[in-house]
């Protein structure tokens, strides 16, 4: 060991002693010194590590209040905290989605919950609803919305903690009764009846104006009755028919007072046409307007042959009133006899009298019955322009 008070001087490789050099080596002392310094260092290291560990422990300590979220806070009793935890644990919920029959959501529907507790909510924009924090028990859910039918669920048993989904909450469209009233101007309906009638022709030639194949056809007014009668007597076939009848009478010298030849034929022709025209106007226009009766023959087309035949002949004496009821055919019968009475003005003097009136009236009435039989059994299939829906009595 070199002590500082014993310096050495080196000069040219020679050593001169200016101070005294104390060299003293003691092995025991050296070991003791090394052990002492090692122990000091070890103690220092252990002490520092302990301080480090102690600092970490302090920084990681969590307060009791934070570590126990369910524990009662300051000023809160343990009983209330326990009740709150139990309530949250056992609370249930009900939810669902309100739809219509097309599968679209229904917004703003009123959803009513009844049971141990009662609540009312409205479905949201997505049609959903929810009832939360419900106690255990039995519930019902009823749903309603404006303009739609209602929905009532079956009984729902909710147990503690259940999250129940109410399925198939569908609101049907509310059943409504719609009353539709179709009204039309009676004048227009009557004009339509005339339009239909004047298009009906047997084989497209002979007029069949007074046959109605629509059993429920509306009545004609007085104006239309006159129009149809005038159309009938001014039709070319009316003149042709009178000519044929006059020729038959001329050939058989009926009403001989008219004489032979062209003059006799002309008188017979005039009488035949006048009879038809007067009878048509009186029996199909004037009297029907006065008695409010329908001058048309309503085709039946159904039932047995006997029933149809009886109906056809009876129609010469029974007609339908403008009120839709059947009544005695005053119009036709009086019209026939009125025409017979008027014929006394232009028939030969030898043929005039009450008998002429009665004969012409009865012949015309019987002729109406025969014509009705032809209408019922023959003319329907031969008449053109008959509406497809017009097939007689249903």
C-alpha positions in Angstrom: 0.0 0.0 0.0 1.3 3.4 -0.9 0.5 6.1 1.4 0.2 9.7 0.1 2.6 11.0 2.6 5.3 8.7 1.1 5.8 9.9 -2.4 8.2 8.4 -4.8 10.3 10.0 -7.4 11.4 8.3 -10.6 14.4 9.7 -12.3 16.1 7.9 -15.2 15.0 4.5 -14.0 16.6 5.1 -10.5 14.5 5.4 -7.5 15.3 8.0 -4.9 13.6 8.0 -1.6 12.4 11.5 -0.6 9.7 10.2 1.7 9.6 7.2 3.7 7.9 4.3 1.9 5.7 2.3 4.2 4.7 -0.9 2.7 2.8 -3.1 5.1 0.6 -6.0 4.0 -1.8 -7.6 6.4 -4.1 -10.4 4.8 -6.6 -10.6 7.7 -7.2 -6.9 7.6 -7.7 -7.0 3.9 -10.4 -9.7 4.0 -12.2 -8.0 6.8 -12.3 -4.8 4.8 -13.7 -6.5 1.7 -16.4 -8.2 3.6 -17.4 -5.0 5.3 -17.7 -3.1 2.1 -19.7 -5.9 0.4 -22.1 -6.0 3.3 -22.7 -2.3 3.1 -23.4 -2.6 -0.6 -25.8 -5.5 -0.2 -27.7 -3.7 2.6 -28.0 -0.6 0.4 -29.3 -2.7 -2.6 -31.9 -4.5 -0.5 -33.0 -1.3 1.1 -33.6 0.4 -2.3 -35.5 -2.6 -3.7 -37.7 -2.7 -0.7 -38.6 1.0 -1.2 -39.4 0.3 -4.9 -41.7 -2.5 -4.1 -43.4 -0.5 -1.4 -44.0 2.4 -3.8 -45.7 0.0 -6.4 -47.9 -1.5 -3.8 -49.2 1.9 -2.7 -50.0 3.1 -6.3 -52.0 -0.1 -7.1 -54.3 -0.1 -4.1 -58.0 0.3 -5.1 -60.4 2.0 -2.8 -63.0 -0.4 -1.3 -65.9 1.7 -2.6 -64.6 1.3 -6.2 -63.9 -2.3 -5.9 -67.4 -3.1 -4.7 -69.9 -1.4 -7.0 -72.9 -3.0 -5.3 -71.8 -1.8 -1.9 -73.8 1.0 -0.2 -72.3 4.4 -0.7 -72.0 7.1 1.9 -75.3 7.7 3.6 -76.9 4.7 1.9 -78.1 1.8 4.0 -77.2 -1.7 3.1 -80.9 -2.7 2.9 -81.7 -0.2 0.1 -78.7 -1.3 -1.9 -79.7 -4.9 -1.5 -83.3 -4.1 -2.7 -82.0 -2.2 -5.8 -79.8 -5.1 -6.8 -82.6 -7.6 -6.3 -85.0 -5.5 -8.4 -82.6 -5.2 -11.3 -81.9 -8.9 -11.1 -85.6 -10.0 -11.2 -87.0 -7.3 -13.6 -88.3 -8.5 -16.9 -89.3 -6.9 -20.2 -91.8 -7.2 -23.1 -91.1 -6.0 -26.6 -92.4 -6.4 -30.2 -92.9 -4.9 -33.6 -96.3 -3.7 -34.9 -96.9 -4.6 -38.6 -99.8 -4.4 -41.0 -101.0 -7.3 -43.2 -98.6 -6.2 -46.0 -95.6 -6.6 -43.6 -95.0 -2.9 -43.3 -94.3 -1.3 -39.9 -97.1 0.7 -38.2 -95.9 3.8 -36.6 -97.8 5.5 -33.7 -99.9 2.5 -32.8 -101.2 2.5 -29.2 -99.8 -0.4 -27.3 -101.5 -1.1 -23.9 -100.0 -3.4 -21.3 -102.3 -4.8 -18.5 -101.3 -7.0 -15.6 -99.5 -6.4 -12.3 -98.6 -3.0 -13.7 -100.3 -1.1 -16.5 -98.5 1.0 -19.2 -99.3 2.6 -22.5 -96.8 3.4 -25.2 -96.8 4.2 -28.9 -94.9 2.2 -31.5 -91.8 4.0 -32.8 -90.9 4.9 -36.4 -89.7 1.3 -36.9 -92.9 -0.1 -35.4 -91.2 -1.3 -32.3 -92.4 -1.0 -28.6 -90.9 -2.1 -25.3 -92.0 -2.3 -21.7 -89.0 -2.7 -19.3 -88.5 -3.1 -15.5 -91.6 -5.4 -15.2 -92.2 -7.6 -12.2 -93.0 -11.2 -12.6 -96.7 -12.0 -13.4 -99.3 -12.5 -16.1 -99.7 -9.7 -18.7 -101.8 -8.9 -21.8 -100.8 -6.7 -24.7 -103.4 -4.9 -26.8 -102.6 -2.9 -29.9 -104.8 -0.5 -31.9 -104.3 2.1 -34.6 -106.5 4.5 -36.4 -108.2 3.0 -39.5 -107.0 -0.5 -38.6 -108.2 -3.5 -36.7 -107.0 -4.4 -33.2 -104.6 -7.0 -31.8 -104.9 -8.7 -28.4 -102.2 -11.1 -27.3 -102.8 -14.3 -25.3 -101.8 -14.3 -21.6 -98.1 -13.8 -21.2 -96.5 -15.3 -18.1 -93.4 -13.3 -17.3 -90.8 -14.8 -14.9 -88.0 -13.0 -13.1 -85.4 -11.8 -15.6 -87.4 -12.8 -18.7 -87.0 -10.8 -21.9 -90.2 -11.7 -23.8 -90.7 -11.0 -27.5 -94.4 -10.6 -28.5 -94.6 -12.1 -32.0 -97.0 -11.7 -34.9 -98.4 -8.3 -33.8 -100.3 -7.7 -37.0 -103.1 -5.1 -37.4 -105.6 -5.9 -40.2 -107.2 -3.2 -42.2 -110.4 -2.2 -40.4 -113.5 -3.7 -41.9 -115.7 -0.9 -43.2 -118.9 -0.8 -45.1 -119.0 1.4 -48.1 -122.3 2.4 -49.5 -122.2 3.3 -53.1 -125.2 5.1 -54.5 -125.4 5.3 -58.2 -127.8 8.0 -59.2 -128.7 9.1 -62.7 -131.0 11.5 -64.3 -134.4 9.7 -64.8 -134.7 11.5 -68.1 -131.4 10.1 -69.3 -132.4 6.6 -68.3 -135.6 6.9 -70.1 -133.9 8.2 -73.2 -131.6 5.2 -73.1 -134.5 2.9 -73.1 -135.9 4.5 -76.3 -132.4 4.2 -77.8 -132.3 0.5 -77.0 -135.8 -0.2 -78.3 -135.6 1.5 -81.7 -132.5 -0.7 -82.6 -134.4 -3.9 -82.1 -135.5 -5.5 -85.3 -136.5 -9.0 -86.2 -134.1 -10.3 -88.9 -132.8 -6.7 -89.0 -136.0 -5.6 -90.8 -139.2 -5.8 -88.8 -139.5 -3.5 -85.8 -139.6 -5.1 -82.4 -139.7 -1.8 -80.4 -142.0 -2.9 -77.7 -140.2 -6.0 -76.5 -138.0 -5.4 -73.4 -135.5 -8.2 -72.8 -134.2 -6.5 -69.7 -136.5 -7.7 -66.8 -135.3 -4.8 -64.6 -135.4 -2.1 -67.2 -136.2 1.4 -65.8 -139.6 2.9 -66.8 -140.0 5.5 -69.5 -141.4 8.9 -69.0 -144.4 10.3 -70.9 -142.1 12.0 -73.4 -140.4 8.8 -74.2 -143.6 6.9 -74.5 -144.8 9.4 -77.1 -141.4 9.3 -78.9 -141.5 5.5 -79.2 -145.1 5.5 -80.4 -144.4 8.0 -83.1 -141.3 6.1 -84.1 -143.4 2.9 -84.4 -146.2 4.4 -86.6 -143.7 6.3 -88.8 -141.5 3.3 -89.5 -141.6 2.1 -93.1 -142.8 -1.4 -92.0 -145.9 0.2 -90.5 -146.9 1.5 -93.9 -146.0 -1.8 -95.5 -148.1 -3.7 -92.9 -151.1 -1.5 -93.6 -150.7 -2.1 -97.3 -150.6 -5.9 -96.8 -153.7 -5.8 -94.7 -155.6 -3.6 -97.2 -154.6 -6.0 -100.0 -156.0 -8.9 -98.0 -159.3 -7.1 -97.4 -159.5 -6.0 -101.0 -158.9 -9.6 -102.2 -161.7 -10.9 -99.9 -164.0 -7.8 -100.4 -164.1 -7.1 -96.7 -165.8 -3.8 -96.0 -167.4 -3.9 -99.4 -168.7 -0.4 -98.9 -165.2 0.8 -99.9 -165.8 -0.5 -103.4 -163.4 -2.2 -105.8 -160.4 -0.9 -107.7 -157.7 1.5 -106.6 -160.1 3.7 -104.8 -161.4 0.9 -102.7 -157.9 -0.3 -102.0 -156.8 3.3 -100.9 -159.8 3.5 -98.6 -159.0 0.1 -97.0 -155.3 1.1 -96.8 -156.2 4.4 -95.0 -158.5 2.6 -92.6 -155.9 -0.1 -91.8 -153.1 2.4 -91.2 -155.4 4.7 -89.2 -156.5 1.8 -87.0 -152.9 0.9 -86.2 -151.7 4.5 -85.7 -154.6 5.5 -83.4 -154.4 2.2 -81.5 -150.7 2.6 -81.1 -150.8 6.3 -79.9 -153.8 5.7 -77.6 -152.7 2.3 -76.2 -148.9 2.9 -76.0 -148.6 6.6 -75.3 -151.7 8.5 -74.2 -153.2 6.1 -71.8 -149.9 4.8 -70.4 -149.0 8.3 -69.6 -152.3 8.9 -67.9 -152.2 5.7 -65.9 -148.5 5.6 -65.4 -148.1 2.2 -67.0 -145.4 0.7 -69.1 -146.5 -0.2 -72.7 -143.7 -2.7 -73.3 -143.8 -6.5 -73.2 -141.3 -7.8 -70.7 -139.8 -11.0 -72.0 -139.7 -13.7 -69.4 -137.6 -16.4 -71.0 -137.6 -18.8 -68.0 -139.9 -21.4 -66.5 -142.0 -24.0 -68.1 -143.6 -23.6 -71.5 -147.0 -23.5 -69.9 -146.0 -20.8 -67.5 -144.4 -18.7 -70.2 -147.4 -19.1 -72.5 -149.8 -18.1 -69.7 -147.7 -15.1 -68.9 -147.6 -14.0 -72.5 -151.3 -14.1 -73.0 -152.0 -12.6 -69.6 -149.8 -9.6 -70.5 -152.5 -8.4 -72.9 -154.6 -7.7 -69.8 -151.9 -7.2 -67.1 -149.0 -4.8 -67.4 -146.2 -3.4 -65.3 -146.8 0.0 -63.8 -144.1 2.7 -63.8 -143.8 1.9 -60.1 -142.7 -1.6 -60.9 -145.9 -3.3 -59.8 -148.2 -5.5 -61.9 -151.6 -4.0 -62.5 -154.6 -4.4 -64.9 -153.6 -3.2 -68.4 -156.0 -0.4 -68.7 -153.9 1.4 -71.2 -153.8 -1.4 -73.8 -157.5 -2.5 -73.5 -158.9 1.1 -73.5 -156.6 2.0 -76.3 -157.9 -0.9 -78.5 -161.5 0.0 -77.9 -160.9 3.7 -78.3 -159.4 3.0 -81.7 -162.4 0.8 -82.5 -164.7 3.7 -81.6 -162.8 6.2 -83.7 -162.9 3.9 -86.7 -166.6 4.7 -86.9 -165.6 8.0 -88.4 -164.1 6.5 -91.6 -165.5 3.0 -92.1 -168.4 2.6 -94.5 -171.8 3.6 -93.1 -173.0 0.0 -93.3 -170.2 -1.2 -91.1 -170.5 1.5 -88.4 -172.0 1.1 -85.0 -171.4 -0.4 -81.6 -170.6 -3.7 -83.2 -167.7 -2.2 -85.1 -166.3 -0.7 -81.9 -166.5 -4.0 -80.1 -165.2 -6.1 -82.9 -162.2 -3.9 -83.6 -161.4 -3.6 -79.8 -161.7 -7.4 -79.2 -159.7 -8.2 -82.4 -156.9 -5.9 -81.4 -156.8 -7.3 -77.8 -156.7 -10.8 -79.0 -154.0 -9.8 -81.5 -151.9 -8.4 -78.7 -152.1 -11.8 -76.9 -151.0 -13.6 -80.0 -148.2 -11.2 -80.6 -147.0 -11.7 -77.1 -146.8 -15.4 -77.6 -144.6 -14.8 -80.7 -142.4 -12.4 -78.7 -142.0 -14.9 -75.9 -141.1 -18.0 -77.9 -139.8 -16.8 -81.3 -138.5 -13.3 -81.6 -135.7 -13.3 -78.9 -133.4 -15.3 -81.1 -134.3 -13.3 -84.2 -134.0 -9.8 -82.8 -130.8 -7.8 -83.4 -129.2 -5.3 -81.1 -130.4 -6.9 -77.9 -128.0 -6.2 -75.0 -126.0 -9.3 -73.9 -127.2 -8.9 -70.3 -130.9 -8.8 -71.3 -132.1 -12.3 -71.0 -135.5 -11.9 -69.4 -136.5 -12.9 -65.9 -133.5 -14.1 -63.7 
